[in-house]
Every structure is written in C-alpha cells, then in structure tokens.
C-alpha cells in the first residue's frame, strides 16, 4: 500500500467523534491564533497587493476575505493564507518546521464557508490537515529545509488533506488530491536574500494549491499515486535524506496538532531562544550598552543559516537577524509587533550592540535539533564578569507553554484595529466553534471595522 493510500485511509476514517476533548479545545486555540495573525497581517503592503489582484481577477463570491468582501474559494485561500504569515506571529511545529495554521486553516475556512459546513467539520479537517503536513515535514527534515520552505512545500499536502475531508472525497479521489498537491509543492528560501514578499506567496499558494488539488480530484482529475515515495516523487527530488516511517508511525493513534508551538515574538522562530534569554536578563538587571563587552549566541546550524544577518537594512530583514533580535530584546525588552519599527531598526545603541553579538554553532545543541530549538547566550560584561544562560525550548513550545489567557491577550493586541465588540464576538465564536451550525459568521468582523 502506498503512503498516499495510507494517508487517504486516515483522512477518510477520522471523524469528529474520534477527537479527544483536549484536541478539540487546542484546535480552537490554533484558530484563534491564526485569526490574530491574519487580521493584523491584512493591513500589510504585500497583502494589500494580493487583495488588489484578487479583486481585479474577480470570481464567484464563495468565501470571505480577511481584508473584507468575498471571492472564489481558491482566491480566498490564497489571500487568507498569505495574511496569516506576514507578521511572523503564526504557529510553528518544531519537528517538521511548518507553520500549519497559515496553510491548513485558510483552505479549510474557504471550503467550509462555501459548502455551509459546521464548526465540528471545520475542526476535524484542521486536525487532519495538521497531521498530514507535519508527518510529511518530519520525514524530510532537516535536509529539505535548506532550500525549501517547509510551510510552502509540505503545507500544500495539509491543505489538500483538509480540503479533501471537507469535500467528502472518496479514497481514490483523495489519493489524486495528494498527488496534485505534491506536484505543485514549491517555495524556495532565496527570497530571504532580498527580504522579498515571496514569503507571503508561499503559504497563500500552498493553501490555494491544496484547494485546487481537492477540487480537481472531486472531478476525478488523476495524479501520481506515489507522489511521496515514488522514484521521481517528493522525497527523492526534494530531500537529501528522508525517513518514510515518520509518515505512518502511530498514524491515527496520536494527534500532532498537540505538539504545536505558538510565537510570542514577531520575528523568525529561530531568533526566539536568544530573545527569551535577553528579555529575561533585561528584567533581572539593568544592563545597558556600556556594560557589554560582547555577546556570544551559540545555537544550531539552521538558525545560523536563516538568521545570521549582522546588518539588516529593512524591518523584514531585521526579523531574520539573530544579531538584531538579540540586541533589541536586551535594550528594549520587547519583541512584539510594535517593537519592530523604523526607530528601533536604526537605533544607534541597538546597532552598536549588534556589532558585539557573535553567532556560532554549538555541536551539542545542533545534534538535538529539531527536537529542541535551543541556545546558549554568553554575555561578557566590561566589568569582567560573565552571565551565561541557556534554553532548550523557546516560550510557546509545549515544553514551555503559554496559556490560553496569554493567547487571548495576543489576539486582543493583534486585532486592535477592530472594535471591542467585534473582537469579543469573534473570539467567542472561535472558542465555541463546535456549537456552530455554520461558520459563515466568523468573518462578520470585516463588516464592522
């Protein structure tokens, strides 16, 4: 039996009744966190450009946009996927390195609204989508991640899985949906060299391609039967090393959505370990620039590959600069959306401190990645004293969890463009999603801004 067949069986056979109560509750929190990021992201330039394109292209008013109005189900997945990723506050899964919310949830929302499905059906599809993309991501990580953005590539499978469930595809059709998803999987890291808007295109297209794959499969459009393990399939073409067993090991026995992490800082997740440490240090002592001789940040190789940027020229690049984020966290004591502003980007003290930040790979920490996204930070003071702190798990990981109350505060902060009544209405609907007979009203906030 092919991997696609096994995944198709899982997709078809998993029902809402199979979900433990804690999984249901956690999934609703993932939805709340997605809307936090998507609403805040809807105002960003790149999303406004996509919004302009979507409205120029037209389309049947099938599904709501986070920017307001309705469009086709495919274009809704595109824009709402892009919006959820742009402010760097969307969820993350350590082992697969995937931001699933910004891919799976927009695809599932678009189809659920279009087909007038229930909250329970939406929850089930999201759980399934997370499961599928996380398992495929785990199978190819970490070699795949050097060139490929896992959220875009592996995420496409998750979007297709969720869409297939909601469209009630049969087994053969679901296999075709996965095949079409895999052949469209793309998303190269080269954008990071330019700080380009392509990063937003990645989750948007992944969500859109997942929906397209399922819609085509519904019409019996055929695709590769062994898109994952085939000799010219996803694994062989896009990873130097992969572990097929991770796709099916304990499939149906556990729920990987429960391994999800939430972001408390508005930057690349690979900067969060150092930011946590520096913000704790800022609270504990009044260390200022003149007190610092140097700072050594020792971490895993992938963090260096993605975030070693000693001279970011834009706010977007600063979010992917371990040097900037380390300095910002110590001197400002904050890593939220508002902390990443032009004043801080060109702040003389932050810029001077950045020059004292040295980043390197620690062999032991590197061995533990991606199970642990750890760091050691060594601060040498001008007094000659040293402060050494380390962490294995950034805040928001299951091992260093944030509370539902924390995520509600995050929601209120990121959606402060909405009236309080709209905020309260949306959060209440999301936290009681299983009781909704239709999810159409979730986007009512776009009508009362």
C-alpha positions as CSV (number, residue, x, y, z in Angstrom):
1,X,0.0,0.0,0.0
2,X,1.4,3.4,-1.0
3,X,1.9,6.2,1.5
4,X,-0.9,8.2,-0.3
5,X,-3.3,5.3,0.2
6,X,-2.5,5.1,3.9
7,X,-2.9,8.8,4.3
8,X,-6.2,8.6,2.4
9,X,-7.5,5.9,4.7
10,X,-6.6,8.1,7.7
11,X,-8.3,11.2,6.1
12,X,-11.5,9.2,5.3
13,X,-11.7,7.3,8.6
14,X,-11.1,10.2,11.1
15,X,-14.2,11.8,12.4
16,X,-15.0,14.5,14.9
17,X,-16.1,11.8,17.4
18,X,-12.5,10.4,17.3
19,X,-11.1,13.7,18.6
20,X,-10.4,13.8,22.4
21,X,-11.8,16.9,24.1
22,X,-8.3,18.4,24.7
23,X,-7.6,18.1,21.0
24,X,-10.8,19.9,20.1
25,X,-10.0,22.7,22.7
26,X,-6.5,23.0,21.4
27,X,-7.6,23.2,17.8
28,X,-9.9,26.1,18.6
29,X,-6.9,27.9,20.2
30,X,-5.0,27.4,16.9
31,X,-7.8,29.0,15.1
32,X,-7.8,31.9,17.5
33,X,-4.1,32.4,17.0
34,X,-4.5,32.2,13.2
35,X,-7.1,35.0,13.2
36,X,-4.8,37.1,15.4
37,X,-2.1,37.0,12.8
38,X,-4.3,37.2,9.7
39,X,-6.3,40.2,10.9
40,X,-3.1,42.1,11.8
41,X,-1.5,40.9,8.5
42,X,-4.4,42.1,6.4
43,X,-3.2,45.7,6.6
44,X,0.3,45.0,5.4
45,X,1.5,46.1,2.0
46,X,2.1,42.7,0.5
47,X,-1.4,41.6,1.5
48,X,-3.0,44.7,0.1
49,X,-1.2,44.0,-3.3
50,X,-2.7,40.4,-3.3
51,X,-6.1,41.9,-2.3
52,X,-5.9,44.2,-5.3
53,X,-5.0,41.3,-7.6
54,X,-7.8,39.1,-6.3
55,X,-10.4,41.9,-6.8
56,X,-9.1,42.5,-10.3
57,X,-9.4,38.8,-11.2
58,X,-12.9,38.6,-9.9
59,X,-14.6,35.4,-9.1
60,X,-17.8,33.9,-7.6
61,X,-18.4,35.3,-4.1
62,X,-17.9,31.9,-2.4
63,X,-15.7,32.6,0.6
64,X,-14.8,35.6,2.8
65,X,-11.5,37.5,2.7
66,X,-9.9,38.7,5.9
67,X,-9.5,42.1,4.0
68,X,-13.3,42.3,3.5
69,X,-15.6,41.1,0.8
70,X,-15.9,37.7,-0.9
71,X,-14.2,36.0,-3.8
72,X,-13.7,32.5,-5.2
73,X,-12.9,29.7,-2.8
74,X,-9.4,29.3,-4.3
75,X,-8.5,33.0,-4.1
76,X,-9.8,33.3,-0.6
77,X,-7.4,30.5,0.4
78,X,-4.6,32.4,-1.4
79,X,-5.1,35.8,0.3
80,X,-6.1,34.5,3.8
81,X,-3.1,32.2,3.7
82,X,-0.7,35.0,2.9
83,X,-2.2,37.3,5.5
84,X,-1.7,34.8,8.3
85,X,2.1,34.6,7.8
86,X,3.3,38.1,7.2
87,X,3.7,39.5,10.7
88,X,5.7,36.4,11.9
89,X,3.4,35.5,14.7
90,X,1.8,32.4,13.3
91,X,2.2,28.9,14.9
92,X,5.1,26.5,14.3
93,X,5.8,22.8,14.7
94,X,9.4,22.1,15.8
95,X,10.0,18.7,14.2
96,X,8.6,19.5,10.8
97,X,9.4,23.2,10.8
98,X,5.9,24.1,9.4
99,X,3.6,27.0,10.2
100,X,0.5,24.9,9.6
101,X,-2.2,27.5,10.6
102,X,-1.4,29.8,7.7
103,X,-1.8,27.0,5.1
104,X,-4.3,24.5,6.5
105,X,-6.8,26.9,8.2
106,X,-7.4,29.2,5.2
107,X,-8.0,26.3,2.9
108,X,-10.4,24.7,5.4
109,X,-12.2,28.0,6.2
110,X,-12.7,28.7,2.5
111,X,-14.4,25.4,1.7
112,X,-16.3,25.2,5.0
113,X,-17.9,28.6,4.3
114,X,-18.6,27.8,0.7
115,X,-20.2,24.5,1.5
116,X,-22.0,25.8,4.6
117,X,-20.4,23.2,6.8
118,X,-20.4,23.1,10.6
119,X,-17.8,24.1,13.2
120,X,-17.3,20.4,14.0
121,X,-16.5,19.6,10.4
122,X,-14.0,22.5,10.3
123,X,-12.3,21.4,13.5
124,X,-11.9,17.8,12.1
125,X,-10.5,18.9,8.8
126,X,-7.9,21.2,10.5
127,X,-6.7,18.4,12.8
128,X,-6.3,16.1,9.8
129,X,-4.5,18.8,7.8
130,X,-2.0,19.5,10.5
131,X,-1.4,15.7,11.0
132,X,-0.7,15.1,7.3
133,X,1.6,18.0,6.7
134,X,3.5,17.6,10.0
135,X,4.2,14.0,9.3
136,X,5.5,14.7,5.8
137,X,7.6,17.5,7.1
138,X,9.1,15.3,9.8
139,X,10.0,12.8,7.1
140,X,12.1,15.2,5.1
141,X,13.5,17.5,7.9
142,X,16.1,18.8,8.2
143,X,17.7,18.3,4.8
144,X,14.7,19.6,2.8
145,X,14.7,22.8,4.8
146,X,18.0,24.2,3.5
147,X,16.5,25.1,0.1
148,X,12.8,24.6,0.6
149,X,10.3,26.4,2.8
150,X,8.5,23.5,4.6
151,X,5.4,25.6,5.2
152,X,5.0,26.0,1.4
153,X,6.0,22.6,0.3
154,X,4.8,20.2,3.0
155,X,2.0,22.5,3.9
156,X,0.4,22.0,0.5
157,X,-0.3,18.4,1.4
158,X,-2.0,19.5,4.7
159,X,-4.2,22.0,2.8
160,X,-5.2,19.2,0.3
161,X,-5.9,16.8,3.1
162,X,-8.2,19.2,4.9
163,X,-10.0,20.2,1.7
164,X,-10.4,16.5,0.7
165,X,-12.1,15.8,4.0
166,X,-14.4,18.7,3.8
167,X,-15.4,17.9,0.2
168,X,-16.0,14.3,1.3
169,X,-13.8,12.8,-1.4
170,X,-13.6,9.0,-1.7
171,X,-10.3,7.2,-1.3
172,X,-9.3,7.3,-5.0
173,X,-10.1,11.0,-5.2
174,X,-8.1,11.7,-2.0
175,X,-5.1,10.0,-3.4
176,X,-5.3,12.1,-6.5
177,X,-5.7,15.2,-4.4
178,X,-2.4,14.4,-2.6
179,X,-0.7,13.7,-5.9
180,X,-1.7,17.0,-7.4
181,X,-0.7,18.7,-4.2
182,X,2.8,17.2,-4.2
183,X,3.4,18.0,-7.8
184,X,2.7,21.7,-7.1
185,X,4.7,21.9,-3.9
186,X,7.2,24.7,-4.1
187,X,8.8,27.6,-2.1
188,X,12.5,28.4,-2.2
189,X,14.4,30.2,0.6
190,X,16.1,32.5,-1.9
191,X,13.6,35.2,-1.1
192,X,15.4,35.8,2.2
193,X,18.4,37.2,0.4
194,X,16.2,40.1,-0.8
195,X,13.7,40.3,2.1
196,X,11.1,39.8,-0.7
197,X,7.4,39.4,-0.5
198,X,7.6,35.8,-1.8
199,X,7.4,34.5,1.8
200,X,3.8,35.5,1.8
201,X,3.2,33.9,-1.5
202,X,4.4,30.6,-0.1
203,X,1.6,29.9,2.4
204,X,-1.0,31.6,0.2
205,X,-0.2,29.4,-2.8
206,X,0.1,26.3,-0.7
207,X,-3.4,26.8,0.7
208,X,-4.7,27.7,-2.8
209,X,-2.9,24.7,-4.4
210,X,-4.3,22.3,-1.8
211,X,-7.8,23.6,-2.5
212,X,-7.3,23.3,-6.3
213,X,-5.9,19.8,-5.9
214,X,-9.0,18.6,-4.0
215,X,-11.4,20.4,-6.3
216,X,-9.8,18.7,-9.3
217,X,-9.8,15.4,-7.6
218,X,-13.5,15.8,-6.9
219,X,-13.9,15.8,-10.7
220,X,-11.7,12.7,-11.0
221,X,-8.6,14.6,-12.3
222,X,-5.9,12.0,-11.9
223,X,-2.5,12.5,-10.3
224,X,0.6,10.5,-9.2
225,X,-0.3,7.5,-6.9
226,X,3.1,7.5,-5.2
227,X,3.8,11.2,-5.1
228,X,5.8,10.9,-1.8
229,X,7.9,7.8,-2.1
230,X,8.0,7.3,-5.9
231,X,11.3,7.3,-7.7
232,X,10.7,10.8,-9.1
233,X,8.5,11.9,-6.2
234,X,8.6,14.4,-3.5
235,X,11.1,12.6,-1.2
236,X,13.6,11.7,-3.8
237,X,13.5,15.1,-5.6
238,X,13.5,17.4,-2.6
239,X,15.5,16.0,0.2
240,X,19.0,14.5,0.7
241,X,17.7,12.2,3.4
242,X,14.3,11.2,4.5
243,X,12.5,8.8,6.8
244,X,9.4,7.2,5.3
245,X,8.4,5.6,8.6
246,X,7.6,9.0,10.1
247,X,4.6,9.4,7.8
248,X,2.7,6.5,9.2
249,X,4.2,5.7,12.6
250,X,1.3,5.8,15.1
251,X,-0.9,7.5,12.4
252,X,-4.4,7.6,13.9
253,X,-3.1,6.9,17.4
254,X,-1.9,10.4,18.2
255,X,-2.7,14.0,17.3
256,X,0.3,16.0,16.2
257,X,-1.6,19.3,16.4
258,X,-1.0,19.0,20.2
259,X,2.8,19.4,19.5
260,X,2.1,22.9,18.1
261,X,4.1,25.9,19.3
262,X,2.9,29.5,19.5
263,X,5.0,32.6,18.8
264,X,5.3,35.4,21.4
265,X,7.8,37.5,19.4
266,X,7.2,39.0,15.9
267,X,10.3,37.5,14.3
268,X,11.6,34.3,12.8
269,X,11.2,31.5,15.3
270,X,14.9,30.7,15.1
271,X,15.6,34.0,16.9
272,X,13.2,33.4,19.8
273,X,15.5,31.3,22.1
274,X,18.0,34.2,22.3
275,X,15.3,36.8,22.6
276,X,13.7,34.9,25.5
277,X,17.0,34.9,27.3
278,X,17.8,38.5,26.7
279,X,14.4,39.7,27.7
280,X,14.7,37.7,31.0
281,X,18.1,39.3,31.5
282,X,16.6,42.8,30.9
283,X,14.0,42.1,33.6
284,X,16.6,40.8,36.0
285,X,19.2,43.5,35.7
286,X,19.7,46.9,34.2
287,X,22.3,46.0,31.6
288,X,22.9,48.8,29.1
289,X,25.2,49.1,26.1
290,X,28.2,50.5,28.1
291,X,28.1,47.4,30.3
292,X,28.6,44.9,27.5
293,X,31.9,43.7,26.2
294,X,30.5,41.0,23.9
295,X,27.6,38.6,23.5
296,X,28.0,35.0,22.2
297,X,24.9,33.3,20.9
298,X,25.5,29.6,20.4
299,X,22.8,27.6,18.7
300,X,22.0,25.1,15.9
301,X,23.2,25.3,12.3
302,X,19.7,26.0,10.8
303,X,19.3,29.1,12.9
304,X,22.6,30.4,11.6
305,X,21.7,29.6,8.0
306,X,18.4,31.5,8.2
307,X,19.1,34.3,10.7
308,X,22.9,35.2,10.5
309,X,22.5,38.8,9.3
310,X,24.7,41.4,11.0
311,X,23.4,44.3,9.0
312,X,19.7,44.2,8.2
313,X,18.6,47.1,6.1
314,X,14.8,46.6,6.3
315,X,12.3,45.7,9.1
316,X,11.6,42.5,7.4
317,X,15.3,41.6,7.3
318,X,15.6,42.6,10.9
319,X,13.0,39.9,11.8
320,X,15.5,37.4,10.3
321,X,18.6,38.8,12.0
322,X,19.7,37.0,15.1
323,X,22.1,39.9,15.9
324,X,19.3,42.5,15.7
325,X,16.8,40.4,17.6
326,X,19.3,39.7,20.4
327,X,20.2,43.4,20.8
328,X,16.5,44.5,20.6
329,X,15.4,42.1,23.2
330,X,18.1,43.3,25.7
331,X,17.9,47.0,25.2
332,X,14.1,47.4,24.5
333,X,12.9,44.3,26.5
334,X,10.2,43.6,23.9
335,X,9.8,41.5,20.8
336,X,6.2,42.2,19.8
337,X,4.9,43.6,16.6
338,X,5.3,47.2,17.8
339,X,9.0,46.7,18.7
340,X,9.9,46.1,15.1
341,X,9.7,49.7,13.9
342,X,12.0,52.0,11.9
343,X,13.2,53.9,15.0
344,X,14.4,50.6,16.6
345,X,15.8,49.4,13.3
346,X,18.2,52.4,13.1
347,X,18.6,52.9,16.8
348,X,22.3,53.8,17.4
349,X,22.5,51.8,20.6
350,X,20.9,48.7,19.1
351,X,23.2,49.0,16.1
352,X,26.3,49.3,18.3
353,X,25.3,46.3,20.4
354,X,24.7,44.2,17.3
355,X,28.4,44.6,16.5
356,X,29.1,42.9,19.8
357,X,26.9,39.9,19.0
358,X,28.7,36.8,17.7
359,X,26.7,33.9,16.5
360,X,28.0,30.3,16.1
361,X,27.0,26.7,16.1
362,X,27.1,24.7,19.3
363,X,27.7,21.0,18.3
364,X,25.6,19.6,21.1
365,X,22.7,21.9,20.5
366,X,22.9,21.1,16.8
367,X,22.6,17.4,17.5
368,X,19.4,18.0,19.4
369,X,17.7,20.0,16.6
370,X,14.9,19.9,15.5
371,X,13.5,18.2,18.6
372,X,15.0,21.1,20.6
373,X,15.4,24.6,19.3
374,X,18.0,25.6,21.9
375,X,20.6,28.3,22.5
376,X,23.3,29.3,24.9
377,X,23.9,33.0,25.4
378,X,27.1,34.2,27.0
379,X,27.3,37.9,28.0
380,X,30.7,39.2,28.9
381,X,30.4,42.5,30.8
382,X,33.0,45.3,30.8
383,X,33.5,44.6,34.5
384,X,35.0,41.2,33.5
385,X,32.0,39.2,34.8
386,X,30.1,36.7,32.7
387,X,26.4,35.9,32.5
388,X,25.6,32.6,30.9
389,X,22.0,31.4,30.2
390,X,20.6,28.7,28.1
391,X,17.3,27.3,27.0
392,X,16.1,24.2,25.1
393,X,12.6,25.4,24.3
394,X,11.5,28.9,23.3
395,X,8.4,30.3,25.0
396,X,5.3,28.9,23.3
397,X,6.7,25.4,22.8
398,X,4.6,22.7,24.5
399,X,7.5,22.2,26.9
400,X,7.5,26.0,27.7
401,X,3.8,26.6,27.1
402,X,1.8,29.8,27.0
403,X,-1.7,29.8,28.4
404,X,-5.0,30.4,26.7
405,X,-5.2,33.7,28.5
406,X,-1.8,34.7,27.0
407,X,-3.1,33.9,23.6
408,X,-6.3,35.8,24.2
409,X,-4.1,38.8,25.1
410,X,-2.1,38.3,22.0
411,X,-5.4,38.2,20.0
412,X,-6.6,41.4,21.5
413,X,-3.3,43.1,20.8
414,X,-3.0,42.0,17.2
415,X,-6.7,42.7,16.4
416,X,-6.8,46.1,18.0
417,X,-7.9,47.6,14.6
418,X,-11.3,46.0,15.4
419,X,-13.9,47.4,17.7
420,X,-14.0,45.7,21.1
421,X,-17.4,44.2,20.2
422,X,-16.1,42.6,17.1
423,X,-13.1,41.2,18.9
424,X,-15.3,39.7,21.6
425,X,-17.7,38.3,19.1
426,X,-15.1,36.6,17.0
427,X,-13.1,35.2,20.0
428,X,-16.4,33.9,21.5
429,X,-17.4,32.2,18.2
430,X,-13.9,30.6,17.8
431,X,-13.8,29.3,21.4
432,X,-17.3,27.7,21.0
433,X,-16.7,26.6,17.4
434,X,-18.1,23.1,17.8
435,X,-21.5,24.6,18.5
436,X,-21.8,26.5,15.3
437,X,-24.0,25.1,12.6
438,X,-22.3,27.3,10.0
439,X,-19.0,29.2,10.1
440,X,-20.2,32.0,7.7
441,X,-20.5,34.5,10.6
442,X,-16.8,34.1,11.5
443,X,-15.9,36.9,9.1
444,X,-18.5,39.4,10.3
445,X,-15.7,41.4,11.8
446,X,-14.8,42.6,8.3
447,X,-18.2,44.4,8.2
448,X,-17.9,46.4,11.4
449,X,-14.4,47.8,11.4
